[in-house]
Every structure is written in C-alpha cells, then in structure tokens.
Amino acid sequence: MGKQVSLKEVNRLSAAEKILLAQDLWDSAADDPEAWPLTPAQRRELERRDKAYQRDKKAGQPLGVSWPEAKRRARRGK
C-alpha cells in the first residue's frame, strides 16, 4: 500500500490485514506522547497514586495485590 490509502482499498483487505493496519495506526499515534496530553484530573490522579506508592514503598508495605485479590475487588466493584 502507498502512503495514502482509500477506504475502498482498506475494505479490500482481509480481516487479518485490517487488524495489522489498525495496530500500525495505533502504534504510530502512540509514538508521540505529546499528542496526548493529560487532563488536569488525570495528572492529579497519577500524582496521588505516585505519592501512595512512594509512601507504601518507604514503609515497606506491599506494592500491589495478588491476582486473586484484584479479581475479588473487581467483582465487588472496589
């Protein structure tokens, strides 16, 4: 395929080729983190999580939960 691809050309691709094309598009979009700035709320949440992580690490607390515990919490909605 050339640099410009029409929807007609995309529709001629097999399902597997469409998936590969979608992956390539996703990867190329993700290559530029500056194109996806965080919202203020997202930045606050990341900072909150980082502070909690650093606090727990310094205190020698576990830095995560087991897979069974994560599933249990997810099923409970917490």
FENBEL-V703192 format. One record per helix or strand of 2 or more residues. SS is the DSSP state (~ for helix, > for strand). FROM is the first residue (numbers start at 1). TO is the last residue. If there is no record, write none. Layout:
# FENBEL-V703192
SS|FROM|TO, SS|FROM|TO
This chain:
# FENBEL-V703192
~|7|11, ~|15|30, ~|33|35, ~|40|58, ~|67|76
